[in-house]
Amino acid sequence: MLNRMAGKKLADEIKARVKKGVEDLNSHGIDVGLALLLDGDNSSSVQYFNATLIACSKTGITAYEYRHRKTATVNELLNTIHSINSDERINGLLVLMPLPTGINARRIINSIAPEKDVDGLGAISVGRLAADESTFQLFEGSSNDKESRNLPTVSGFLPCTPFGVIRLLEYYNVEIKGKHAVVIGKSLAVGKPLSLMLLAKEATVTICHRETPGLSDFTRQADIVCTATGRRGLITGDMIKEDAVVVDIGINVLEDGNITGDVDFASASKKASLITPVPGGVGPVTIAMLLENTLKSAQRNEQFKSPLITP
C-alpha cells in the first residue's frame, strides 16, 4: 500500500548509525550499556522488553536485565534504580510501563538520574522540553544544530515515542510547519510531549482527550491526526478529511495476542494520504530512538570526562 507509513526502514537506518557510533566508542575501550527494568508480567511490557533486548544485541549495546517476575515493593524498585544510577557500565535506564497497581510510577521514573533517563519521561527531562531547553534535538543535522555541540550533558533526552513520531513524519516528507495537528491523548508519555514537539516544529496544535466533546469536529479540520489513547476503533475514516496524515500510536493487545491501534485502518486508509499501520508503524522507531538516546548518553558522558574524544 503506497500510503502506508511503515517504520521498519527508518528504524533500521537509525540502528545502523547507532551501531557505528557504538563501534566508535568501543574502539576507545568504552562500552555502551542500557538497563531494562521490568516489574510484573504485563504482556505488552514483556513484548517490548524482549524486542529491546534483540535490538540491543544487533547494535552492540550491552543490555542489563532487571526483571521482577513477582511484583516488587516501591523500596525494592528504588534501590534497584539507585544502584543503576551509580553503575558506570550503564548509560541509560528504561522502566517498562505500566507498573503494577499500587506503585507510584512518577516516583519511580523521577528517581532515574536525568543523564540516564533515555526514555525522556522524568520531570527534569519533560520540564526541559517544555522550557525549550532540549528541543534543539529536533533539528539535529540542520542549521539549527549549533547549540547541541555546546550542551553535552545538561540538555536531557526527548521522549522516545513522540520523538519517533516526528522523525517518521520527516522521513516521509510530511510538512509540519504551518499545518494543523490534532493530538488525541494527553499522557506524559506521548500526548503532552508530542504536542510540545509539534509546536517547536511550528505546527498549530489542538489537544483532545476523553472529555473533549465532538471529537470528529476537531479531527476533520486536521492536516495531521496523532492518536494515542489505547481505545480500539476510536478514529474512523469519516472522522478525517481527505488526504490527512494519520499517525496511530495506540496499542491494544487483543485476546488472540494480536495488536491493533486506535484507528480503523480499513476505512481511514481510504482517505488518508499517509497512515501508520499497527503494528509496524511507530513501534519500531520508538525502540530505535531509545537506542539512539542511549548512545548519546554514552557520548555525552565520555565527552564530559574526556573532551578529546569527539562523539
N, C-alpha and C positions, 0 to 999 in steps of 0.2 A: 504494500500500500504506500503510495507516494507521499501521503500526508502524515505518515507515522513518524513521530519524533522519538526514535529509539535511542537509548543512552549508551549502549554497549561500545560503539565505536569511539565515542568521546571518552568513555571511561578507560578503554584500552590505551588511548593516546596519553591520557593523564598518568596512568600507571607506568607506561613506558618511560615517561620523563622522571617519575618518582624512582624507578629502578636505576636509572642512570645517576640521579642525584645520590642515592644510597651507595652506589658503587664508588662514586667520587669520594664520599666521606669514608667508606671502608678503606680506600687507598691511603688515607691518612691515619688508619688504625682506629677509626671511630665507628661504632655500631649504632644502628638506629632501632629503638625499641618502642613498642606500643603495648600497653596493658589493657586487657579486656576484663571487665568485672561484670559477671552475670550472677544475679541473685534470684533463685527460683527457676521455674521451668516453663515460662511463658513461651508458647510455640513460635511466635513471630520473633521474639528475642533470641531464641535458640537458633533460628534460621539465620538471623543477621550475624550472630556470634560466629557461626560456622563459615558463613560466606566471607567474613572479615579475616578469619584465620587463613583461608585459602588465598585471599588477595595479598595478605602479608607475605606468605611463602613465595608468591610469584614475583614480588618486588624486592625481596631481600630484607624486609623489615622483620626483626625478631619479635614474635608475639609472646607475651607473658599472660598466661591464663589464670584468672582468679574466679573460680566458679563455686558458688554455694548451692549445692543441689537441694538443701533444705534452707528455708528462709533464715537469714542471719538477723541478728539484732542490729539496731542502729549503731551501737558502740562497736560491734564487730566490723561493720562496714567502714566506719570512720577510722578505726585502727588500720584497716587494710589500705585505705586511701592515704593516710598519713605516711605509711610505710612506702607506698609508691611515690609519693611526693618527694621523698628523700633518697630514692633509688636512682643513682646516676646512670644506670643502664637504660632507664625508661624515659622517653621523651614525650609521651602522650598517654592519656588515660581515657578510655571510653567506658562509661557506665551504661549498660543496656537498660532501656526503658521498655515497658513500665516496671517500676519496682513494686514488690508485693504490697498489699493493703496494710496500712499502719506505719509504713516507712515514709518519713518526710523527705520527698525527693529533692526539694530545693536545698535542704540542709546538707544532703549528701553531695549534690552537684557543686554547691558553693564551697565545699571543703577541698575541692581539687585545686591545686596550685595553678594560678592563671597561665603560667608558662607551659603547663601540661594539659590545659583544658582545650584539647584539639577538636572537641566537638562543639566548642564555642557557646556553651549553654550556661556557664556560670554568670553570676550577677555582674562581675567585672567585665567579662567579655561582651555581654549584652549591653552593658552601660557604655562601653567604648564604641560599640556600633551605633547606639542611639546618639552619642555625642560626636559622631563623625570622626572619631579618632582612629578607626580601623577600616573605614570604607575605602581607603586608597587601594586595598587589596582587590577591590572590584575592577580596578583599572590597571593592574599589573601588566607590564608589557607594552603599555601605551605611553603617550607623552605625559600622562598624569602620574607616572610611576616613580617620580624622583623622590617623593617622600619616603617610600618604603626602604630605600637604602640608608636612611638616616634613623630608622626606628627598628633596630634589630630585635629588641626584647620587650618593648613596652606596649606594643600595639594590640596584643590579644589576637584571637582567631575568630573568623567568621563561622557561624553555624553551618554545618556541612550540607544539610538538605536544602535550605534556601539558597546557599551559595551555589550548590549544584544546579538548581533551577535556573539561576542567572547564567551560568556557564552553558547550560543546554540551550537556552534561548539564543544566546550569542552564537553558539556553534551552528545553529540552523538559520542564522542571519535574520533573526526576528528583531525588528526595530523596537526599542523600548522607549527611547526619548520622545516625549510628547504624546505617547499613547495612554489610553485609559486602561488601567489594570484593576480588575476586581479580585481581591483575595478573600476567599471564604475560609474562615477559621482564624482564631486569634491566639493560638497557643504560643508559648515562648519558644517552642522547638521549631516551629515553621511559620505560622501566620504573621506574628509580630516582626520577627527579623526579616522575613521576605518582603514585607511592606516597606521597611526601612531601606532595604537594598534597592527596591524598585524606585523609591523616592530619590535615592542617591544617583540612580541612573536617569532621573528626571522624567519619570512617568507620573501621571496623575493617578493616585491610588485611592480606591474605595475599599474599606474593610467591612465584610459582612460576617455574621455569626448566627448562632441558633436563635437569637432573639430578633433578628432582622426581619421585619415584615415585608412581604412581596419580593422575595429574593430574585425572582426572574426579572423584575423591573430593573434591577441593577446589572444582572449578568447579560441581558440583551443589549446593554449600552457598551459593553466592554470589548476592547480590542484584544485584551489578554485576560483569560479567566484562569485563576490558580485556585484549586480547591484542596483542602487538607483537613477533612472532618472525620473520616472514618465511617461515613454514612453511605452505604451502598446505594447506587442509583439516584443520588441526590441531584445530579445535573443531567438533564436530558437534552436531546437535540433541539427541542422547541424553546429552550432557555438561553440559547446563544445566537448571536447574529451571524449572518453569512460571512465566511472567511475569518472568523475569530480564531485566535490561537488558544488552545485548551491544554493546561498542564494539570494532570491528575496526580496528586501527591498522597491521596488517601490509600490506606491499607486495610483490607478486610479479609480475614482468613475464614474461608468457608468450611462447612462441616467435612467436606471431602478433601480438605487440605489445599485446595486451590486458592489463589489470591485474586482479588478484584479491587477496584478503586472506588472513587466517589462518582465517577462519570459512567453513564450508559454509553459505552463506546460505540455500539452499533448505530445508534441514532445521531450521536454528536459528531462522529467521524464523517457523516454525510454533509455536514455544514462547515466544519472547521477546516481552515487552511492547513493547520498543523495540530496534531494531538498526540499526547504521550500515551502509550499502552501501559497497562498494569497487569502483570509485572513487565519489566524490561525497559521502563522509561526513566524516571528519576532515580530509582533504586540503585542501579549500577554506578551512577555518577556520585551518589552520596558516599558510597564506600571509597571511591577514588579520591574524593575531596578529603575524607578522613586521613587517607594515607598521605596526601599532599601536605596537609596541615602537620602531620607527624614529622615529615621530612623537614618542613620549615622550622619546626620547633628544634630539631637537632641542629639545623644550620645556624639558627639564631643563637643557640646555646654555645656552639663552638666559635661563632664569630665574636661573641661576648668574651669568651675565655681566651680565644686565640685569634686576635684580629688579623693575623697574616693569612689565615685560611679564608678564602673568598667563596661564599656559597654560590 
